[in-house]
Amino acid sequence: MLFTSFEHYKPLARVLDEIGRVFGEWLEKQGVHWLALSDARRREVAHQVMEQIPLLWIWDNVVLVGQALRDGLRTRAEVEAFVQRLRAGSVSQSCWHRGVGWVLSTTVNTGRATAR
C-alpha cells in the first residue's frame, strides 16, 4: 500500500517518484532505471507497474491538488491525463484502477464547492 498526501503541492512527476522508491529494485531487475527516465516515461512506467503488481495507492487531500493547479495548466493536464487513464473501467470518481493497481482518492471537506 502506498500513501501520498496532497496537503502540500507536489507535481505529478514527484508523486510518481513513489513508484520508483517502492518498486525501484524490481524495476532495475526489469532493466528500467527509474532515475534515468524522463517525466513522460515515468508516467508510462507507473501505469505499467499498476497493471502488473497488485497495489493500493491512497491519494489524500486530492481536492487541494485542484486548487493548487488552477494556475499551472501544463501540470493540471498531466495529472488529468494520468487519472483519465486510470479511470478507464473504474467504478467511481474517487477510486480508479489500472490493471491490478488501484488509486483511492480522499478529500477534506473544506465547506467550499469545487468544480470538476
C-alpha positions as CSV (number, residue, x, y, z in Angstrom):
1,M,0.0,0.0,0.0
2,L,1.2,3.5,-0.9
3,F,0.1,6.7,0.7
4,T,0.6,10.2,-0.8
5,S,-0.7,13.4,0.8
6,F,-1.5,16.4,-1.3
7,E,-1.7,18.7,1.6
8,H,1.3,20.4,0.2
9,Y,1.6,20.8,-3.6
10,K,3.6,18.2,-5.5
11,P,3.8,18.0,-9.3
12,L,2.8,14.7,-10.7
13,A,6.4,13.7,-11.5
14,R,7.3,13.9,-7.8
15,V,4.2,12.0,-6.8
16,L,5.1,9.2,-9.3
17,D,8.6,9.0,-7.7
18,E,6.9,7.0,-5.0
19,I,6.6,4.2,-7.6
20,G,10.4,4.4,-8.2
21,R,11.1,4.4,-4.5
22,V,8.9,1.4,-3.7
23,F,9.5,-0.6,-6.8
24,G,12.9,0.6,-7.8
25,E,14.7,-2.7,-7.1
26,W,12.1,-4.7,-9.1
27,L,12.3,-2.1,-11.9
28,E,16.1,-2.4,-12.0
29,K,15.7,-6.2,-12.4
30,Q,13.4,-5.5,-15.4
31,G,16.1,-3.2,-16.9
32,V,14.3,0.0,-16.0
33,H,16.4,2.7,-14.3
34,W,13.8,5.0,-12.7
35,L,16.1,7.9,-12.1
36,A,17.2,8.0,-15.7
37,L,13.6,8.2,-17.1
38,S,12.0,11.4,-18.3
39,D,8.8,12.5,-16.6
40,A,6.8,11.3,-19.5
41,R,8.4,7.9,-19.4
42,R,7.9,7.7,-15.6
43,R,4.1,8.2,-16.2
44,E,4.1,5.3,-18.7
45,V,6.1,3.0,-16.4
46,A,3.9,3.9,-13.4
47,H,0.9,2.7,-15.4
48,Q,2.7,-0.5,-16.4
49,V,3.6,-1.2,-12.8
50,M,0.0,-0.7,-11.8
51,E,-1.1,-3.1,-14.5
52,Q,1.3,-5.9,-13.2
53,I,1.6,-5.5,-9.5
54,P,-1.4,-5.5,-7.1
55,L,-1.3,-2.3,-5.0
56,L,-3.5,0.2,-3.3
57,W,-2.3,3.8,-3.5
58,I,-4.2,6.3,-1.4
59,W,-4.1,9.9,-2.6
60,D,-5.1,12.1,0.4
61,N,-6.4,15.6,0.2
62,V,-6.8,15.5,-3.6
63,V,-9.2,18.4,-3.6
64,L,-6.2,20.6,-2.7
65,V,-4.5,19.5,-5.9
66,G,-7.3,21.1,-8.0
67,Q,-7.0,24.3,-6.0
68,A,-3.2,24.4,-6.4
69,L,-3.3,23.5,-10.1
70,R,-5.6,26.3,-11.3
71,D,-2.6,28.4,-12.4
72,G,-0.5,25.5,-13.7
73,L,-2.3,24.3,-16.8
74,R,0.5,22.0,-18.0
75,T,0.8,20.3,-14.7
76,R,-3.0,20.1,-14.4
77,A,-3.2,18.5,-17.9
78,E,-0.5,15.9,-16.9
79,V,-2.5,15.0,-13.7
80,E,-5.8,14.8,-15.6
81,A,-4.3,12.6,-18.3
82,F,-2.7,10.3,-15.8
83,V,-6.0,9.9,-13.8
84,Q,-8.1,9.6,-17.0
85,R,-6.0,6.6,-18.0
86,L,-6.5,5.1,-14.5
87,R,-10.3,5.8,-14.7
88,A,-10.8,3.5,-17.7
89,G,-13.1,0.9,-16.5
90,S,-13.3,2.3,-12.9
91,V,-16.5,2.2,-10.9
92,S,-16.4,5.6,-9.2
93,Q,-14.9,9.1,-9.3
94,S,-12.8,8.5,-6.2
95,C,-11.4,5.0,-6.8
96,W,-9.6,4.3,-10.1
97,H,-7.8,1.3,-11.3
98,R,-5.2,0.3,-13.9
99,G,-4.9,-3.5,-14.3
100,V,-4.4,-4.8,-10.8
101,G,-3.4,-1.4,-9.2
102,W,-5.9,0.9,-7.5
103,V,-5.8,4.5,-6.5
104,L,-8.2,5.7,-3.9
105,S,-8.6,9.5,-3.6
106,T,-9.8,11.2,-0.5
107,T,-10.7,14.8,0.2
108,V,-11.1,17.0,3.1
109,N,-14.5,18.8,3.3
110,T,-13.5,22.5,3.4
111,G,-17.0,23.7,3.1
112,R,-16.3,25.2,-0.3
113,A,-17.7,23.8,-3.5
114,T,-15.1,22.5,-6.0
115,A,-15.5,22.2,-9.7
116,R,-14.6,19.0,-11.5
